[in-house]
Amino acid sequence: MLKLRSFETSDIKELHRWSNDSRSILMVGRTPLTYEQVLQEVEGKRRNNDLLLGIENEEQQLVGWVFLKDIDHGHGRASIGILLAPEARGKGYGKVAMEQMIDVGFKQLRLNKIYLTTRGTNEQAIGLYQKIGFTVEGQLRQHAYVDGQYLDTYFMGILASEWSTKE
Ligand SMILES: CC(C)(COP(=O)(O)OP(=O)(O)OC[C@H]1O[C@@H](n2cnc3c(N)ncnc32)[C@H](O)[C@@H]1OP(=O)(O)O)[C@@H](O)C(=O)NCCC(=O)NCCS
């Protein structure tokens, strides 16, 4: 059983390692990052009152993080993001951790909508999000520049009403 717990400052070293994996750079980032840059990213998210949670597997090992950012209580919406350790991918952790975080967003923070953006080339992530119940709401043409080419960005969202009637 996966567990979400608070993401601590001592976890940033691991986040730095995951962020510099080549697939992470291709799918999420742009270039390799220093520890200081990753630290600043976390501090920026904390200042923004984003909800940052660490993902722990059955052996209490930290295998990734998941976060709700740009939480807007006025509109009842937030954006979700996830990054797993390279060795923890492809084991179904992403689905369980996303579902747990979506539950927090809808049932604890009383959000109405959770959305995300992802690169059009990230078939694994898009497949996962569709499986969870996200809908593609828009395709932003040539919105990202990665590895020498412009890529489309997918905007996807799920509503509280869709989540509560899932299953
Ligand atoms: C994207 C990520 C969160 C997915 O989590 P994961 O635990 O590795 O996900 P899984 O490989 O178990 O896949 C979950 C589902 O996605 C779908 N999927 C996986 N690979 C796919 C592919 N190549 N094409 C289409 N769908 C795919 C499947 O439906 C799968 O469910 P199933 O195994 O029950 O059939 C994780 O791999 C990761 O952190 N990647 C690097 C960072 C990243 O890309 N983050 C997202 C940025 S938007």
The ligand as a Gaussian input file, in Angstrom:
#p B3LYP/6-31G(d) Opt

LIG

0 1
 C        4.587000       9.325000     -15.756000
 C        4.688000       8.534000     -14.440000
 C        4.175000       9.394000     -13.306000
 C        3.762000       7.297000     -14.620000
 O        3.760000       6.542000     -13.420000
 P        4.072000       4.959000     -13.489000
 O        3.850000       4.373000     -12.145000
 O        5.420000       4.790000     -14.098000
 O        2.926000       4.465000     -14.473000
 P        2.773000       3.026000     -15.112000
 O        3.930000       2.703000     -15.997000
 O        2.478000       2.047000     -14.044000
 O        1.529000       3.199000     -16.066000
 C        0.246000       3.450000     -15.563000
 C       -0.713000       3.369000     -16.770000
 O       -0.310000       4.249000     -17.818000
 C       -0.596000       3.635000     -19.069000
 N        0.625000       3.545000     -19.871000
 C        1.859000       3.198000     -19.470000
 N        2.727000       3.268000     -20.505000
 C        2.002000       3.662000     -21.585000
 C        2.344000       3.915000     -22.940000
 N        3.595000       3.787000     -23.404000
 N        1.340000       4.323000     -23.774000
 C        0.063000       4.480000     -23.319000
 N       -0.288000       4.246000     -22.038000
 C        0.674000       3.844000     -21.179000
 C       -1.168000       2.297000     -18.800000
 O       -2.574000       2.424000     -18.853000
 C       -0.708000       1.994000     -17.402000
 O       -1.585000       1.222000     -16.680000
 P       -1.480000      -0.394000     -16.774000
 O       -0.039000      -0.741000     -16.509000
 O       -2.403000      -0.866000     -15.681000
 O       -1.920000      -0.745000     -18.135000
 C        6.148000       8.059000     -14.138000
 O        6.553000       7.115000     -15.083000
 C        7.147000       9.198000     -14.081000
 O        7.388000       9.770000     -13.018000
 N        7.764000       9.522000     -15.243000
 C        8.771000      10.588000     -15.344000
 C        8.199000      11.975000     -15.034000
 C        6.968000      12.305000     -15.834000
 O        6.864000      12.042000     -17.013000
 N        6.013000      12.927000     -15.110000
 C        4.771000      13.373000     -15.681000
 C        4.940000      14.709000     -16.300000
 S        3.413000      15.319000     -16.964000

